[in-house]
Amino acid sequence: MTGAQLIMECLKAHHVTTLFGYPGGAIMPTYDALYDAGLDHLLCRNEQGAAIAAIGYARSTGKVGVCIATSGPGATNLVTGLGDAMMDSIPVVAITGQVSSPLIGTDAFQEADVLGLSLACTKHSFIVQSADELADVFAEAFEIAQSGRPGPVLIDVPRDIQIGEVPENVKAYVKTLEKPTALLADKLAEAKELLKNAKKPVLYVGGGVGMAKAVPALREFLAQTQMPSVSTLKGLGAIDPNDDVYMGMIGMHGTKAANFAVQESDLLLVCGARFDDRVTGKLDTFAPHAKVIHCDIDAAEIHKLRRADVALQGDLIQALNALKQDLDIEPWREQIRNFKAKLDFTYIENQGNRPIDPWALLNTLSNRKPDNAVICTDVGQHQMWSAQHMKHFAPENYITSAGFGTMGFGLPAAVGAKKARPQDEVILVTGDGSLMMNIQELGSIKRGNLPVKILLLDNQRLGMVRQWQDLFWNKRRSETILDDNPDFVMLANAFGILAERIESADNVDAALNRLLNSKTAYLLQVCIPPDECVWPLVPPGACNADMVEEMN
């Protein structure tokens, strides 16, 4: 067996069925082994697209996403996707070819120090030194990617090791994943007492809840405690959006109810979240009256930005089960209901011969889509609108680039999600700026015959940057006008994708029906006003209570 053939066996041992990648010289032996391996490989049109498709696959399933690239530029093109996976804690294994071992360090053709380049954007990186260690490296890589706080792992395999013979005693195998650390009884007792005595507690949920597979435990906790709750961008879907004391997203573009309630709270129960700057606003003003119980798998996050009164580092499911209790907080619940009734978003239906309202459009799409539909987004105004105005029923059904904010993320992520879940509807909500970042992945949709639905909100602007320029940079719109965009309908048609363009509110209803009812891929280009904004907004460096809702 060659090293490349063993790589295929290692992937099969880890139940990998789908790969995303792009071949090249240094990885050619592995692609040759792939030819007979019986694995499903989708050729993406750029290695960055392959890495992000692997993220979409992982996010929508909870499995490890796998991508492959060649050496040099192939490997460096993976870096943005690996950085995204690192920031959002996504289990991805990236396999790169490398020049043959004797040539490493000689500036050989398409050589790059992939190990060095990847150290800052991976949980761990390997360069395989000999065929003898291939099985060990792959077993360890998959274990690291999934254990503790998940993350991306890179395996760099020199070409001579791919084509070399593997000793007969070297076989593919799988390492057993370690269980999360059990929590200390005295810490749980302290946390339970704090929660019992709180009068205005708030549950603050991050992306770690979904990754810990703790959504059922979280919902059982909420069913008993009936505790008011908020979510980060990546935590959306963990809490039932129809819970009457759930206030939606918190932070810079969070709901007014969520931000005001957290500022008034006397206890924050933080589950799988990291006090990100987009959530807290000015950190020393965030939840100033609240004690903190912080539950997280990663010890590095405990006390990093906010000192916890009780730290529960380890098993989140155990923590939620242990903290369940009846809470005597009905006046606080009633205050939250009043907040919501007074401060929730309202919508004007898209009717008549007038401009299309993106808030109402996304709210209508949310009400019509199946509950199990996967919503993928790019980054920008449309991303925040999708978080604010759509309901999400499971973390794996809302896939967006949170911590890294990667424009160009949405299209390849939707490709990965649709490969992972072909029976479920996958809808991409994107903007004209973001879509152009990885537009070539329309070719992946065509190649894979993937019926992804694309809702393109087109304002001919880099909308979020333009909004900030108007608010904070004296309306100096430097390089944010995109009135030279291509004809997106013609472009989609060139890839064999059905498409249409609408410009008036009275076209919305029928166009959404055509989008959702299409049996094939479909692009709906929705022209929206160029000066539309995301509200509310907490200005950078401000307290979350100081939300802005209009231009000066």
C-alpha positions in Angstrom: 0.0 0.0 0.0 1.3 3.5 -0.8 1.0 6.4 1.5 -1.7 7.9 -0.6 -3.7 4.7 -0.4 -3.3 4.7 3.3 -4.6 8.2 3.5 -7.8 6.9 1.8 -8.1 4.1 4.4 -7.6 6.6 7.2 -10.4 8.8 5.9 -12.7 5.8 5.6 -11.8 4.6 9.1 -13.0 8.0 10.4 -16.3 7.6 8.5 -15.4 10.4 6.0 -17.7 10.1 3.0 -17.4 13.6 1.4 -14.3 15.7 0.5 -13.9 19.1 -1.0 -10.7 20.1 -2.8 -8.6 20.9 -5.9 -5.8 18.8 -7.3 -2.3 19.8 -8.2 1.2 18.4 -8.6 2.2 17.8 -5.0 -1.1 16.2 -4.1 -1.5 14.3 -7.3 -0.7 10.9 -5.8 -3.5 11.3 -3.3 -5.9 12.3 -6.0 -4.9 9.2 -7.9 -5.7 7.0 -4.9 -9.0 8.9 -4.5 -9.9 7.8 -8.1 -10.6 4.2 -6.8 -11.5 5.0 -3.2 -15.2 5.2 -3.5 -15.4 8.6 -1.7 -17.5 11.5 -2.8 -15.3 14.4 -3.8 -16.6 17.8 -5.0 -14.2 19.8 -7.1 -14.5 23.4 -5.8 -13.2 26.2 -8.0 -10.8 27.7 -5.5 -9.1 26.1 -2.5 -10.6 28.8 -0.2 -14.0 27.6 -1.4 -13.1 24.0 -0.6 -12.1 24.9 3.0 -15.3 26.9 3.5 -17.4 24.1 2.0 -15.8 21.8 4.5 -16.9 24.2 7.2 -20.5 24.2 5.8 -20.4 20.4 5.9 -19.2 20.4 9.5 -21.5 23.1 10.7 -24.6 21.4 9.2 -23.9 17.9 10.5 -21.6 18.1 13.5 -19.1 15.9 11.7 -15.5 16.7 10.7 -15.3 18.5 7.4 -12.4 17.5 5.1 -10.6 19.5 2.4 -7.6 18.8 0.2 -5.2 21.1 -1.7 -1.8 21.0 -3.3 1.3 22.7 -2.1 2.3 26.4 -2.3 -0.6 28.5 -3.6 -3.1 25.6 -3.1 -2.2 25.4 0.6 -2.1 29.2 1.1 -5.6 29.5 -0.4 -6.8 27.3 2.4 -5.6 29.7 5.1 -8.7 32.0 5.2 -11.0 29.0 5.6 -8.8 27.6 8.3 -8.8 31.0 10.1 -12.6 31.0 9.9 -12.8 27.5 11.3 -10.4 28.4 14.1 -12.3 31.5 15.2 -15.6 29.7 15.2 -14.3 26.4 16.6 -15.2 24.2 13.7 -13.8 20.6 13.3 -12.0 20.6 9.9 -9.1 18.4 8.7 -7.1 19.9 5.8 -4.8 17.7 3.8 -2.1 19.4 1.8 0.5 18.0 -0.5 4.1 19.2 0.0 7.2 19.0 -2.2 9.2 15.9 -1.7 11.2 15.7 1.6 14.7 16.2 0.1 13.5 19.4 -1.6 11.9 21.0 1.5 13.7 24.3 2.2 15.2 24.6 -1.3 12.6 27.0 -2.7 11.3 24.2 -4.9 8.5 24.8 -7.4 5.3 25.5 -5.4 7.0 25.1 -2.1 5.7 27.0 0.9 6.2 26.6 4.7 2.7 25.4 5.2 3.4 24.3 8.7 4.6 27.7 9.7 1.9 29.5 7.9 -0.8 27.4 9.5 0.3 27.7 13.1 -1.8 30.8 13.7 -5.0 29.5 12.1 -5.2 25.9 13.2 -5.6 24.1 16.5 -2.7 21.9 15.5 -0.6 21.3 12.4 1.5 18.3 11.3 4.1 17.6 8.6 4.4 13.9 8.0 8.1 12.8 8.4 7.8 9.2 7.2 5.2 6.7 5.9 5.4 4.9 9.2 3.7 7.7 11.1 0.8 8.4 8.6 -1.8 6.4 10.5 -0.8 7.9 13.8 -0.9 11.4 12.4 -4.4 11.0 10.9 -5.8 9.4 14.1 -4.4 12.2 16.2 -5.6 14.9 13.8 -9.2 13.8 13.8 -9.0 13.4 17.6 -7.7 16.9 18.1 -10.2 18.4 15.7 -13.1 17.0 17.6 -11.9 17.0 21.2 -12.4 19.8 23.8 -13.0 23.0 22.0 -13.1 21.8 18.3 -11.0 23.4 15.6 -9.1 22.9 12.3 -6.1 20.6 12.0 -3.7 20.6 9.0 -1.8 17.6 7.7 1.0 18.4 5.3 2.2 15.3 3.4 5.4 15.4 1.2 5.0 13.9 -2.2 7.6 11.1 -1.7 5.6 9.9 1.4 2.4 9.8 -0.7 4.0 7.6 -3.3 6.2 5.5 -1.0 5.4 2.1 0.4 3.9 1.8 3.8 5.1 -0.9 6.2 2.6 -3.8 6.4 2.2 -3.3 10.2 0.9 0.3 9.7 -2.9 0.3 9.6 -5.6 3.0 9.7 -7.2 3.3 13.2 -9.3 5.7 15.2 -8.5 7.2 18.6 -11.3 7.3 21.2 -12.4 10.8 22.0 -12.0 12.0 25.6 -15.2 12.9 27.4 -15.5 16.5 28.7 -14.1 17.1 32.1 -16.6 16.3 34.9 -17.5 19.4 37.1 -16.7 19.8 40.7 -19.7 19.3 43.1 -18.8 22.3 45.2 -18.6 24.6 42.2 -22.0 23.3 41.0 -23.5 23.9 44.4 -22.1 27.5 44.4 -23.6 28.1 41.0 -26.9 26.6 41.9 -27.1 28.9 45.0 -26.3 32.0 43.0 -29.0 31.1 40.5 -31.5 30.4 43.2 -31.0 33.8 44.8 -31.0 35.9 41.6 -34.0 38.2 40.9 -33.1 39.1 37.4 -31.1 36.3 35.8 -30.4 36.0 32.1 -29.1 33.0 30.2 -26.4 34.1 27.7 -25.9 31.4 25.0 -23.1 31.0 22.5 -22.0 28.7 19.8 -20.5 26.2 22.3 -24.0 24.9 23.1 -24.5 23.5 19.7 -21.0 22.1 19.4 -21.4 20.4 22.8 -24.6 18.8 21.5 -26.2 20.4 24.6 -29.3 21.9 22.9 -31.7 19.3 24.4 -30.2 19.8 27.8 -30.5 23.6 27.4 -34.1 23.4 26.4 -34.9 21.1 29.3 -33.2 23.7 31.6 -35.3 26.5 30.1 -38.5 24.5 30.3 -38.0 24.2 34.1 -36.4 27.5 35.0 -38.4 29.7 32.4 -35.3 31.9 32.6 -35.1 34.9 30.2 -32.4 34.3 27.6 -30.3 35.9 24.8 -28.1 34.5 22.1 -24.9 35.4 20.3 -24.8 35.3 16.5 -23.4 31.8 16.5 -25.7 30.7 19.3 -28.8 31.4 17.2 -31.0 28.3 17.0 -30.0 26.8 20.3 -33.1 28.4 22.1 -36.6 27.9 20.7 -37.3 31.3 19.0 -40.9 31.1 20.1 -40.0 31.0 23.8 -41.9 34.0 25.3 -39.0 35.2 27.4 -36.3 34.7 24.7 -35.1 38.1 23.5 -33.1 37.2 20.5 -29.5 38.3 19.7 -27.4 40.4 22.0 -24.7 42.9 21.1 -23.8 45.5 18.5 -26.8 44.6 16.3 -28.8 42.8 18.9 -32.4 43.5 19.8 -33.2 46.3 22.1 -35.0 43.9 24.5 -31.9 41.7 24.8 -29.4 44.6 25.3 -31.6 46.4 27.9 -32.4 43.2 29.8 -28.7 42.1 30.1 -27.7 45.6 31.3 -30.3 45.3 34.0 -29.7 41.7 35.0 -28.2 40.7 38.3 -26.9 37.3 37.1 -25.5 36.1 33.8 -25.4 32.3 33.2 -23.0 32.2 30.3 -23.0 28.9 28.3 -20.4 28.3 25.5 -19.8 32.0 24.9 -16.7 34.1 25.2 -17.7 37.8 25.9 -16.8 38.8 22.4 -16.4 42.5 21.8 -19.3 42.5 19.3 -21.5 41.2 22.2 -20.3 43.2 25.1 -19.7 46.7 23.6 -17.6 48.7 26.1 -16.5 45.8 28.3 -16.4 47.6 31.6 -20.0 48.8 31.1 -21.4 45.4 30.2 -24.0 43.9 32.6 -22.6 46.1 35.4 -24.8 44.7 38.2 -24.5 41.0 37.2 -22.7 38.2 38.9 -21.4 35.6 36.4 -21.5 31.9 36.1 -19.4 30.9 33.2 -19.7 27.4 31.6 -17.1 26.6 28.9 -15.1 23.7 27.7 -12.0 25.9 27.1 -10.2 26.9 30.3 -8.5 29.8 28.3 -11.9 31.5 28.0 -12.7 31.5 31.7 -11.8 34.9 33.3 -10.2 36.0 30.0 -12.4 39.1 29.6 -14.9 39.0 32.5 -14.1 37.6 35.9 -16.5 34.8 36.7 -18.0 34.5 40.2 -18.3 30.7 39.5 -16.3 29.0 36.8 -17.6 25.7 35.4 -15.0 24.5 33.0 -15.9 21.1 31.4 -19.1 19.2 30.7 -21.8 21.7 29.6 -24.6 19.1 29.6 -23.7 18.1 33.2 -23.8 21.8 34.2 -27.2 22.5 32.7 -28.7 19.3 34.2 -27.3 20.2 37.7 -28.5 23.8 37.6 -32.1 23.0 36.7 -34.5 24.3 39.4 -37.7 26.3 39.8 -36.9 30.0 39.9 -39.0 32.6 41.8 -38.7 35.4 39.2 -42.1 36.0 37.8 -41.9 39.8 38.1 -38.7 39.6 36.0 -40.3 37.4 33.4 -43.2 39.9 33.1 -40.8 42.7 32.7 -39.1 40.8 29.8 -42.5 40.2 28.2 -43.2 43.9 28.4 -39.8 44.7 26.9 -40.5 42.4 24.0 -44.0 43.7 23.4 -42.8 47.3 23.4 -39.4 46.9 21.6 -39.7 44.0 19.2 -39.3 44.6 15.4 -42.5 45.4 13.4 -42.9 44.8 9.7 -44.6 46.6 6.8 -45.5 44.1 4.2 -43.9 44.3 0.8 -46.9 45.4 -1.3 -47.5 48.0 -3.9 -45.2 49.8 -6.4 -42.6 50.9 -3.9 -39.0 49.8 -2.9 -38.5 46.4 -1.4 -38.0 46.4 2.4 -35.3 43.8 3.3 -36.5 43.4 6.9 -40.0 42.4 5.8 -38.6 40.3 3.0 -36.5 38.1 5.3 -39.3 37.9 7.9 -41.6 36.6 5.1 -38.9 34.1 3.9 -38.5 32.9 7.5 -42.3 32.3 7.9 -42.4 30.3 4.6 -39.2 28.2 4.8 -39.4 24.7 6.3 -38.2 24.7 10.0 -35.4 22.3 9.1 -34.1 24.5 6.2 -30.5 25.5 6.4 -29.8 29.2 6.2 -26.3 30.2 5.1 -25.2 33.8 4.9 -22.3 35.9 3.9 -21.1 38.8 5.9 -22.5 42.3 6.1 -25.9 43.9 6.4 -27.8 40.9 5.0 -26.1 38.8 7.7 -27.3 40.9 10.5 -30.8 41.2 9.0 -31.0 37.4 8.7 -30.1 37.2 12.4 -32.6 39.8 13.5 -35.6 39.1 11.2 -35.5 35.3 10.7 -36.3 32.5 13.2 -33.7 29.8 13.5 -34.7 26.5 15.2 -31.4 24.7 15.5 -27.7 25.8 15.5 -26.9 23.5 12.6 -29.6 25.3 10.5 -28.0 28.8 10.7 -24.5 28.8 9.2 -22.6 32.1 9.1 -19.1 33.4 9.6 -19.2 34.8 13.1 -15.8 35.5 14.7 -13.8 36.0 11.5 -16.5 37.8 9.4 -15.4 36.2 6.1 -16.9 37.8 3.1 -17.3 35.2 0.4 -18.2 32.6 3.1 -21.8 32.0 2.2 -21.8 30.4 -1.3 -19.2 27.7 -0.6 -20.7 27.1 2.9 -24.1 26.5 1.2 -22.4 24.1 -1.2 -21.0 22.1 1.8 -24.3 22.1 3.6 -26.2 20.9 0.6 -23.7 18.1 0.0 -24.1 17.1 3.7 -27.9 17.3 3.8 -29.3 16.8 0.3 -32.9 16.2 1.5 -33.1 19.6 3.3 -33.6 23.0 1.8 -30.5 25.1 1.8 -31.0 28.8 1.3 -28.1 31.3 0.9 -28.8 34.9 2.0 -26.1 37.0 0.4 -25.1 40.5 -0.7 -23.7 41.7 -4.0 -20.3 42.5 -2.4 -20.0 39.1 -0.6 -21.2 37.1 -3.5 -18.5 38.4 -5.8 -15.8 37.3 -3.4 -16.3 33.6 -4.3 -18.6 33.8 -7.3 -16.7 31.0 -9.0 -18.3 28.5 -6.6 -21.5 28.8 -8.8 -19.4 26.3 -10.8 -19.5 23.9 -7.8 -23.3 24.2 -7.6 -23.4 23.3 -11.3 -20.9 20.4 -11.1 -22.6 18.9 -8.0 -26.1 19.5 -9.4 -26.9 21.1 -6.1 -30.4 22.8 -5.8 -29.2 25.6 -3.6 -31.5 28.6 -3.4 -29.7 32.0 -3.5 -31.4 35.2 -2.2 -29.2 38.1 -3.3 -29.9 41.4 -1.6 -28.4 43.8 -4.1 -27.9 47.5 -3.0 -24.9 48.1 -5.2 -22.9 48.9 -2.1 -20.6 47.3 0.4 -23.6 48.0 2.7 -22.2 47.6 6.2 -19.0 49.5 5.4 -21.0 52.2 3.7 -23.3 52.5 6.8 -20.2 53.0 9.0 -18.8 55.5 6.6 -22.0 57.5 6.8 -22.2 57.2 10.6 -18.6 57.6 11.6 -16.5 58.9 8.6 -18.4 62.0 7.6 -20.2 60.1 4.7 -17.0 59.8 2.8 -17.9 56.7 0.8 -14.5 55.5 -0.1 -14.6 52.4 -2.4 -18.0 51.2 -1.3 -20.1 51.9 -4.4 -20.7 48.8 -6.5 -22.7 50.3 -9.3 -20.5 48.4 -11.8 -21.7 45.0 -10.7 -22.2 42.4 -13.4 -25.6 41.3 -14.6 -26.2 38.6 -11.9 -29.1 37.0 -13.7 -27.0 36.5 -16.9 -24.1 35.3 -14.7 -26.2 32.7 -13.0 -27.6 31.6 -16.3 -24.1 31.1 -17.6 -23.7 28.4 -14.9 -27.0 26.8 -15.8 -28.8 28.3 -12.8 -32.3 29.7 -13.1 -32.5 33.4 -12.0 -34.7 36.4 -11.9 -34.4 40.0 -10.8 -37.1 42.0 -8.9 -37.2 45.7 -8.1 -40.6 46.4 -6.7 -42.4 45.4 -3.4 -45.4 44.0 -5.3 -43.1 41.4 -7.0 -41.8 39.9 -3.7 -44.6 37.4 -2.9 -44.6 35.5 -6.2 -40.8 35.6 -6.5 -40.3 34.0 -3.1 -42.7 31.3 -4.1 -40.7 30.6 -7.3 -37.5 30.6 -5.3 -38.8 28.1 -2.7 -40.7 25.9 -5.1 -37.8 25.5 -7.6 -36.5 21.9 -7.9 -33.2 23.2 -9.1 -30.7 25.8 -8.1 -32.3 29.3 -8.3 -31.0 32.8 -7.8 -33.4 35.6 -6.9 -31.8 39.1 -7.2 -33.6 41.5 -5.0 -32.9 45.2 -5.6 -33.1 47.1 -2.3 -32.5 50.8 -1.5 -28.8 51.6 -1.4 -29.0 53.6 1.8 -30.9 50.9 3.9 -29.3 50.3 7.3 -29.0 47.8 10.1 -30.7 49.0 13.2 -30.2 49.1 16.1 -26.5 49.6 16.3 -24.2 50.0 19.3 -21.4 52.3 18.2 -17.9 50.9 18.7 -16.6 51.6 22.2 -20.1 52.4 23.5 -22.2 50.8 26.1 -24.8 48.4 24.9 -27.6 50.6 26.4 -26.6 53.4 24.0 -28.0 52.0 20.8 -28.4 54.2 17.7 -31.5 53.8 15.5 -31.2 56.5 12.9 -28.7 58.5 10.9 -27.8 61.9 12.4 
